[in-house]
């Protein structure tokens, strides 16, 4: 029998194939529908489908539909509240960047690292992560001024690292420690020649060799501070080590690297690639996510990258995007295993673009 897609429920079985506008099957005959299947069918703007009559006893009631309407109203209110929280967060983020800059300038004058001052700057910001959505995380690269990249990068790495750790199930005290390690990782940059840090254009091999010393320098600056845990200290030293043993400064393989450092490695790499610096232009964040995914086995902890990709997938759902062919549209479905290749519906027509099936297309811009 035919049934409106708005009335579908998990457990219903398809009596016929569902064919999309591109003549490709969306779902096959005999499929027992899940919530995920129903979402995909509805996103393709299918009005009715054929359902096996043996499993149509569990029709949704009007009460369920009314509940859905109430839930939609609640979602609109929640979105407004979330935007206000994000706005407050941005204000606090800028204060934290300014406070970190003040500390960095003191380190350049050979003053010691003050953990109380850093904690006062970064901990209140980290604590807000419990109330914020991933939109904040994937917007941080937009706030960095090129000439002050190092200050923004340290604070952003702290926030992204803590967010990942939180999503991985770390307890509150631990993900705050991860965030504290993230903000300390580049403190050794203060000991480098300022001309190298702010150089316009690519670094020479000698300059890059000096840059690669900063994990050791950072570690020396904080290793004797009794207020820091060994996990934080090791994360500062090891955050540039890589899975294949070709990282620095010690060339350690992943099994010897502290879990905190593995998290920071992904956060640090993501923000560095997504942000414009003095010597490198920013990359499209979709391209950055793909790069992290492809490099996982060789460079990064798979659990960390998979968690970050899940965060990205959830954030990307329902986002408005521009494809490389100029089409503006809305993402209507994201495959968690291939989050950068979603299904996009055009704003100007009913055309549906499945990027998994159309490799020549990709997301050029994410509009939010």
N, C-alpha and C positions, 0 to 999 in steps of 0.2 A: 504494500500500500504506500501511497505518497504521503509525505509528512513535511511540514515546513521546518527548515533548518533551525529556526528559533525554538522549536519544541523538542529538539533532539536531547537525549540523555545518554550518559555512559551505559554501555551494555546493549544498546540497540545494534542490530546486525544489518548491514547493507544487502539489499536484494539485487542491486545492479551496480556496475561501475559508475563512478562519478567522473565525468570528463570535463576538463577546464576549457577555456576559450582557445588555448593553444593546442587543443586536441590531445593533450597529455593527460593521463589518469591522475586524478587527485587522491582517490581512494578506490579500492577494488572490491568487487562483489565478495560477500562473505566476511568482510572486516567487522569485528566487534568494536564498536566505537568507544574511544576513551575521551576524556575532557580535551586532550591535546588534538585528537582527530576532529572533534567538533569545532574547536577554535579555527583550525585550518580551513574547514569547509565553509564556515561563516565568513572568514576573511576573503575567500574567493567569490563572495557575493552570490553563492548558490541559493536559490529560493526554496526548492523542494528536493527531496531525495526519496528513493524507494527503500522502504524498510520491511524486513521480514515480519509478517503478521503475527508470528508466534511470540514475538518479544515486544509487543506494543502495549502491554498492560500498565506500564509504569509511566503514564503520561504526566507531565508537570501540571500542577494545579495553579489556579489564579493566585493563590497565596504565595507560591514560589515566585511568580512573576512580580507581584507587589514587593516582595522582599528584594528582588533584583533592582527595582526602581529606587527603593530606599537606600540600597547599597550604593547606587550610582550617585545619588545626592551627597551621601557621606564622602564618597571619593573626591567629589568636586571641592567640598569643604576642606578635606585633608590636603589636597593639592595646594590650596591657598595658604594654609597654615605652614606647609612645607616650604613654600617660596619665601615666606617671612623669616623662617629659621635659616634658610640658605643666605638671605641678605644679611642677617646679623652675623652669620659665620664669616662672610667675606670681610666685614668690618674688622672682626677679631683676627682674621688671617693677616690682614695688612699690618695690624699692630704687632703681631708675632714676627713678621718679616722685618719690621723696623727694629724690634728688640734684638733679633738675631744679628742684624747688621751692626748694631752698636757693640755687641759682644765681639764680632769678627774684627772690627776695627781695633778693639783693645788687644786681641790676640796678635794682630800685626805689630803692635807696640810691645810684644813680649809679655803681656799680662797673662796670668794663668786662667784656665777655664773655670768659670764660676757656675757650678751645677745648680745652686739655688736660683740664680738669675735665669738660667735656661729653663729650669722647671717652671718658674713663674710665668715665663713667656709661652711655653709650648703645652704644658699639661692642661690648662683650661680649654685650649683649642682642641686637644685630643679628646677630652671628655665630651665634647659636643658631637663626636662621631656616632654616639649612641642614638642621636635624634635626627641624623641627616641621611639623605639618600645619596646614591652613587653619582648623581648629577654634579655634585660638588667635586668629587674626585676627578671626573673627566672634564672638568672646566678649569682646573688649576693651571694648566699650561697657558691659558689665555691671559692670566693675570701677571705673568712674569715680564718685567721690563728687561730688555736685552742687557743693558749696562749694569743691572743688578741681579743678573741671572743666578749667581752663586748663592745669594741670600734666599731668593724664592725657591731655588732647587732644594736647599736643605730643609726648609719648612715643608715643602710639598712632598719630598721623599718621606719625611716623618709621618705625614698624614696618610699617604697612600699605603705605607708599610703597616701602620696601625690598623687601617681599614681592612687590609687583606688578612692580617692576623686575627682580627675580630671575626671575620667571615669564616676563617678556618676553624673556629671554635676555641681559640685561646681565651683564657679567663681575662677579666678586665685588667687586673694588675699586670698580666704578662703582655697584653697588646699595648699597654701604655709604655712598658719597658722597651718593646720593639720600636715604638714611636720615638722614644728618647734616644735610642741608638741611631735611628735614622737621621735625627737632626744633628748628631755629633759626627757623623761619618766624614764630613768634608771640612771639619775644623782645621785640619792640617793644611788646607789650601791657603790659609792665612800666612803660612811660612814661605809660600812661593813668591816669585817675582810678580808684582802686580801687572807688569806689561804682558806676562804670559797669560794670566787669568783673563785680562780684558783685550787680548789680541784680536784684531779684526782679520778674519781669514783663517785658513787651515794652519794647524800647528806643524812645526818641523818635527822630525823624528827625535831630535834632542829635547825639544820642548815637551813632547809627549812623554818621553822617558822621565822627565822631571815631574810631570803631572802624576805619573804612575807611582810616585813615592808617597803620595798623600795618605794612603791608608796607614802606612807605618808611622808617619809623622802624627797623624790624628791619634793613633793608639798611644804613642809616647806621651802626648799631651794629656791623656785621660787615665792611663793605666794605674796611676798611684792614688786616684781619687777614691776614698773609702765608701763614698755614697753610691758608687756604681756597681752593679752586679757583674760577675764574670761574663754572663751572657751578653750584656751590653758591650763590654770591652772587646770580646771576641768578634761580635758583629761589626764593630767599627774597623777592626783589623782585616776581616775576611769578606767584606761586602763586594769586593771585585774578584773574588775567586770564582771559577766556573767549573761546570760539571766535567769537562774534558781535561781539566788540569792545566789549561792554558791561560788562566786568569792571573791576577797579581795581588799581592806582592810575593806570595810563597808558592804559587803553582799547585795549590791543593786540589784534590778531587772532591766531589760533592759529599761523599760519605764522611769526610773529615771536617766539613764546614758546619758551623753552628746553625741550627734552624732559624734563628733570628737573621743571620747574615743571608740565608737563602731567600728569605722574604724581601729583605731590603734590596737584594740584587735585582729582583724583578721590578720593584717600585722605582728604584734609581734609574734603571735602563728605560723604563716606560717614559718617565718624565723627561729624561735627557733627550730621547728621540722625538718626543712630541712638542718640545719647546725650542724656540729660536734662541740661539746663543750668539756670541760675538763671532764664532768661527764656523757655525753650521746652521742651516735653515731648518725649521721645524718640519717634521714629516706628518702626513695625514695620520690621525690616530687609529683609523681602521687599518692602515698599512703597518703601524707599530704593533697592534695586537696580532696581526698575521705574522710579523717578524718574531715576536715572542713565542707564538705557537710553533712555528717551524723550527725554531732554535732550541726548543725545550729539551730534547734528549741530549743535545750536545752541550748546552750551556746552563740550563736552569733546572730547578726542582719541579718535576711534573705536578706535584700536589699544589704548589704555589701558583704556577701558571694556570692550571685548571680552575682554581678558585678565582683568579683574576678574570679569566674568560667568562666564568659564570656571572660575576659581578657586571661585566661588560654586556653580556647577553640580556640580563634583566633590565639594565638601563636602556639598552637600544630599542627594546620593544615599544612600539607606538611612536617612536621618534620620527621626525620629518627630516628627509634627506634629499640631496641632489645627486643624481647618478652622473657618471662621466659622459653620458650622451645628452646631458642637459635636462633630463626629465626630473621634475620635482615630485615627490610623493611621500607616502607614509609607510613605514614598515609595519606589515600586518602579521608577520610570523618570523621567528628567529629559531633556527636549528641550534640547539645548545652546543653541538659538536662542531658546527661551522658558523659561528656567530657573525662573521664578517660577510657571509653570503646569504642574507635574509630574503624574504619575499616582500616586494615593494609594490604598492598600488599607486598609480599615477594620480596626481591631483586633478589633471585636466581631462581625464578619460577613465574608462573602466579597465584600462590595460593593466595586467598583472605581470611583474617581472620577477621570475625566480632566479636569483643570481647564482644559485648552485648549478642551474641548467644553462646559464648564459655567461660563460667564463669571460667573454669580451667586455662585460659590464662590471662596474664596481662602484662603491659609494665614494663620491668625490668630496662631499661636505655633509656634516651632520648639523642640522639647523636647530635641534633641540626638541 
